[in-house]
C-alpha cells in the first residue's frame, strides 16, 4: 500500500498515512482535527549505478557481436538474422 503525506492547514504538521489506492483522501488532521491537504512527494525509489540504460541503450554502448540467430538457426522474424543473411 502506498504512503501519502498530508499537511494540516491549522497546526502545520506534516504526517504520513498508509492508504489503499481506492481509499478516499483524509480530510482531518490526526493531531488537532483541522483541515488537511495531500502533498506531492518524491518517488520512493531511485535508479542508481550501471544498468540497462548504460549497457544496452545509450549511444556510447558497444553493440553485442554475438547473435544466436547469426548461424541461421534463429527466429525468422529477427532483424539481426535478416541483416546477417
Number of C-alpha atoms within 10 A of each C-alpha: 7 9 13 17 15 25 19 21 14 12 14 13 14 15 16 13 14 11 14 12 10 6 8 8 15 15 14 16 21 16 10 12 12 15 16 23 16 17 13 9 10 7 6 7 6 7 6 6 6 8 10 8 10 13 14 13 12 10 10 9 11 11 10 8 7 8 12 12 17 16 11 13 9 13 13 11 8 10 10 15 18 13 8 11 9
